[in-house]
């Protein structure tokens, strides 16, 4: 499983070849260009399906606008093979993750929780000391705070959080010190 292939597809393919890995699925946590931009290139190279929550379809339709904001080349049309959401699971070998729909950063934002490993792939929902921005199309401060308090903070304190950007953290650390999570 490859999660959120930005635009470093050559590096990803090099790692796959080096370790003789086969990609079975490409999972996107949300449809911002820095997370979905390389998905079609990776699908073309591996044949793996692209999974994304259907609530981010409108963002997929404006990837050219997102590219202009970032002053980068548009990635072209991204086509989703399967929608993922609450109560779904994704698997990579023996690893199994629960999909947690966490709207707020975008309408279709999801996190992946690997319970056996106590690891959360947070996309841009939660960062060390911060949360995902809500001022872009599809963002909502009210929804992200609700997602965080009702879903993400329900996870065990020892859960390691792998954010879409920045250093690792834990649910416990964020519960204690993240200013956005204080009641």
C-alpha positions in Angstrom: 0.0 0.0 0.0 1.2 3.5 -0.9 -0.4 6.3 1.1 -0.6 9.8 -0.3 1.8 9.7 -3.3 2.6 13.4 -3.9 4.9 13.9 -6.9 7.9 11.8 -5.9 6.8 8.8 -7.9 10.3 8.0 -9.2 11.6 7.7 -5.6 8.6 5.5 -4.6 9.1 3.2 -7.6 12.9 3.0 -6.8 12.0 1.8 -3.3 9.4 -0.6 -4.6 12.0 -2.2 -7.0 14.8 -2.2 -4.4 12.7 -4.2 -1.9 10.8 -6.2 -4.6 7.4 -4.9 -3.3 4.1 -5.0 -5.2 1.6 -2.2 -4.7 -1.9 -3.5 -4.2 -3.6 -0.2 -3.5 -2.9 3.6 -3.5 -4.7 5.2 -0.5 -5.3 8.9 -0.5 -6.1 10.6 2.8 -7.5 13.7 1.1 -7.6 15.3 -2.4 -5.1 18.2 -2.0 -2.5 18.1 -4.7 0.5 17.5 -2.5 -1.2 14.2 -1.4 -2.8 13.0 -4.6 -0.7 14.6 -7.4 1.3 11.5 -8.3 -1.5 8.9 -7.9 -2.2 8.4 -11.6 1.5 8.1 -12.4 1.8 5.4 -9.7 -1.3 3.6 -10.9 0.1 3.6 -14.4 3.3 2.1 -13.1 1.8 -0.5 -10.8 -1.8 -1.1 -11.9 -2.9 -0.6 -8.3 -6.3 1.0 -7.7 -6.7 4.4 -6.1 -8.8 4.7 -3.0 -10.2 8.0 -1.7 -13.3 9.2 0.1 -15.9 10.2 -2.4 -16.6 13.5 -0.6 -13.4 14.9 -2.1 -14.6 14.5 -5.7 -15.1 18.3 -6.0 -11.4 18.9 -5.0 -10.3 16.4 -7.6 -12.0 18.4 -10.2 -10.0 21.5 -9.3 -6.5 20.0 -9.2 -5.5 22.5 -12.0 -6.5 25.4 -9.7 -4.6 23.8 -6.8 -1.6 23.5 -9.0 -1.8 27.2 -9.9 -1.9 28.1 -6.2 1.3 26.1 -5.6 2.9 27.2 -8.9 3.3 23.7 -10.2 2.3 21.8 -13.2 -1.2 20.3 -13.1 -1.2 16.5 -12.6 -4.1 15.9 -14.9 -7.3 14.1 -14.1 -7.2 11.8 -11.1 -9.7 8.9 -11.3 -10.8 7.1 -8.2 -11.3 3.3 -8.3 -12.9 2.9 -4.9 -14.4 5.2 -2.3 -13.4 4.6 1.3 -15.0 5.8 4.5 -16.0 5.0 8.0 -16.2 1.3 8.8 -14.0 0.3 5.9 -10.7 -1.4 6.3 -7.6 -1.4 4.1 -4.9 -4.0 4.1 -1.2 -4.3 3.3 0.1 -7.8 3.8 -0.7 -8.7 7.4 -1.3 -5.0 8.3 -4.9 -4.0 8.6 -6.1 -0.4 9.1 -9.5 1.0 10.0 -10.6 3.9 7.9 -11.7 6.9 10.1 -13.6 9.6 8.2 -12.4 12.9 9.6 -14.0 15.8 7.7 -12.7 19.2 8.4 -9.4 19.7 6.5 -11.5 18.6 3.5 -14.9 17.0 3.3 -13.4 13.6 2.5 -10.4 13.6 4.8 -9.7 10.2 6.3 -7.2 8.8 8.8 -5.9 5.2 8.8 -5.7 3.5 12.2 -3.6 0.4 12.5 -4.9 -1.0 15.9 -2.4 -3.9 16.2 0.5 -1.4 15.7 -1.2 1.4 17.6 -0.3 3.7 14.7 -2.4 6.5 13.0 -1.7 7.8 9.5 -3.3 11.2 10.0 -3.1 12.8 6.6 -3.5 16.5 7.3 -6.1 16.1 10.1 -3.6 16.2 13.0 0.0 17.5 13.3 2.4 17.7 16.2 1.1 20.7 18.0 -1.4 21.7 15.4 -4.2 20.6 13.1 -4.9 20.8 9.4 -5.8 24.1 7.9 -9.5 24.8 7.3 -9.4 27.9 5.1 -9.3 26.1 1.7 -12.3 24.8 -0.2 -14.1 22.0 1.7 -12.5 23.0 5.0 -14.4 23.6 8.2 -13.0 24.4 11.7 -16.1 23.1 13.3 -15.9 19.8 11.5 -12.2 19.2 12.1 -12.6 19.9 15.8 -15.5 17.5 16.0 -13.6 14.9 14.0 -10.6 15.3 16.4 -12.6 15.2 19.6 -15.1 12.5 18.7 -12.9 10.2 16.6 -9.1 10.8 16.8 -8.9 11.5 20.6 -10.9 8.3 21.2 -7.7 6.4 20.2 -5.3 5.2 23.0 -2.7 7.7 24.2 0.2 5.6 23.1 -1.0 5.7 19.5 1.9 7.0 17.3 0.6 9.7 14.9 2.2 9.9 11.5 1.1 13.3 10.1 1.1 14.2 6.5 3.8 16.8 7.3 6.2 17.3 10.1 7.4 15.1 13.0 5.7 12.1 14.6 3.8 12.6 17.8 1.3 10.5 19.9 -2.3 10.9 20.8 -1.4 11.4 24.5 1.1 14.2 23.7 -1.5 16.0 21.5 -4.2 15.5 24.1 -2.0 17.2 26.7 -0.3 20.0 24.7 -2.0 20.7 21.4 -3.7 24.1 21.8 -6.4 23.1 19.3 -7.5 20.1 21.4 -7.8 21.8 24.7 -11.4 22.1 26.0 
